[in-house]
Amino acid sequence: MQFTIGVEYAFHSLFYMVDLAEHKTIGIKELAKLNGITESYLSKIFAKLRKAGIVRSIAGVNGGYELARGPETISFWNVIEAIEGSSWFFQCVEIRKKNIFVDDPSVFTDKCPCLIKVVIQEAEELMRNRLRTKSLLWLYENVHKGFSVEKKIAMAQWLEEL
C-alpha cells in the first residue's frame, strides 16, 4: 500500500490555507511555487479536493481557492480519500474459487467471506478510523507551534502579500 505524492502535496498546500484570513483566497500559482511543483499538476490535485468539498474555487481578479469548511472538520482521511478514492487497498478477487481442492466454488458467497479479505479490511478500517481522528486544524496547530518566531512572521507576511 502506498499513497501517491499527490496526497502529500494536498496536505502541504492545505496546511497554508488554514491561516488565510476570512474571505481571502490563494491561487494555484502561489501554492505551486511554494511546493516547487507545476501549476498543472497541483490543479489536478485541487480539482479532486474541490470535488470532495474540501476546497472551493472563487472566480475573479482576487479569486483562487479557500477551504470549503472549517479545518477542524477536514480529516486526514477526507484528504486521502479525495486524492486516492474510496476503494479498499486490498482487492480480493476470490482466487480461492480456483483452488484445486475446492469441490464447489459456489459455496463461497457473502455468507462465507474470504477470511484473508476480512482480516485485511478490518485492519484497513482501523487505519481509516485513526486518520478520521486527525484534522487539518490538528496538523496546523501541532506543526505551527514548532516554528520559530521568524518563520511565523515570514509566513504571515507571505500570506498577507497574496
Rosetta blueprint (number, residue, H / E / L):
1 M L
2 Q L
3 F L
4 T L
5 I H
6 G H
7 V H
8 E H
9 Y H
10 A H
11 F H
12 H H
13 S H
14 L H
15 F H
16 Y H
17 M H
18 V L
19 D L
20 L L
21 A L
22 E L
23 H L
24 K L
25 T L
26 I E
27 G L
28 I H
29 K H
30 E H
31 L H
32 A H
33 K H
34 L H
35 N H
36 G L
37 I L
38 T L
39 E H
40 S H
41 Y H
42 L H
43 S H
44 K H
45 I H
46 F H
47 A H
48 K H
49 L H
50 R H
51 K H
52 A L
53 G L
54 I L
55 V E
56 R E
57 S E
58 I E
59 A L
60 G L
61 V L
62 N L
63 G L
64 G E
65 Y E
66 E E
67 L E
68 A L
69 R L
70 G L
71 P H
72 E H
73 T H
74 I L
75 S E
76 F H
77 W H
78 N H
79 V H
80 I H
81 E H
82 A H
83 I H
84 E H
85 G L
86 S L
87 S L
88 W L
89 F L
90 F L
91 Q L
92 C L
93 V L
94 E L
95 I H
96 R H
97 K H
98 K H
99 N L
100 I L
101 F L
102 V L
103 D L
104 D L
105 P H
106 S H
107 V H
108 F L
109 T L
110 D L
111 K L
112 C L
113 P L
114 C L
115 L H
116 I H
117 K H
118 V H
119 V H
120 I H
121 Q H
122 E H
123 A H
124 E H
125 E H
126 L H
127 M H
128 R H
129 N H
130 R H
131 L H
132 R H
133 T L
134 K L
135 S E
136 L H
137 L H
138 W H
139 L H
140 Y H
141 E H
142 N H
143 V H
144 H H
145 K L
146 G L
147 F L
148 S L
149 V H
150 E H
151 K H
152 K H
153 I H
154 A H
155 M H
156 A H
157 Q H
158 W H
159 L H
160 E H
161 E H
162 L L
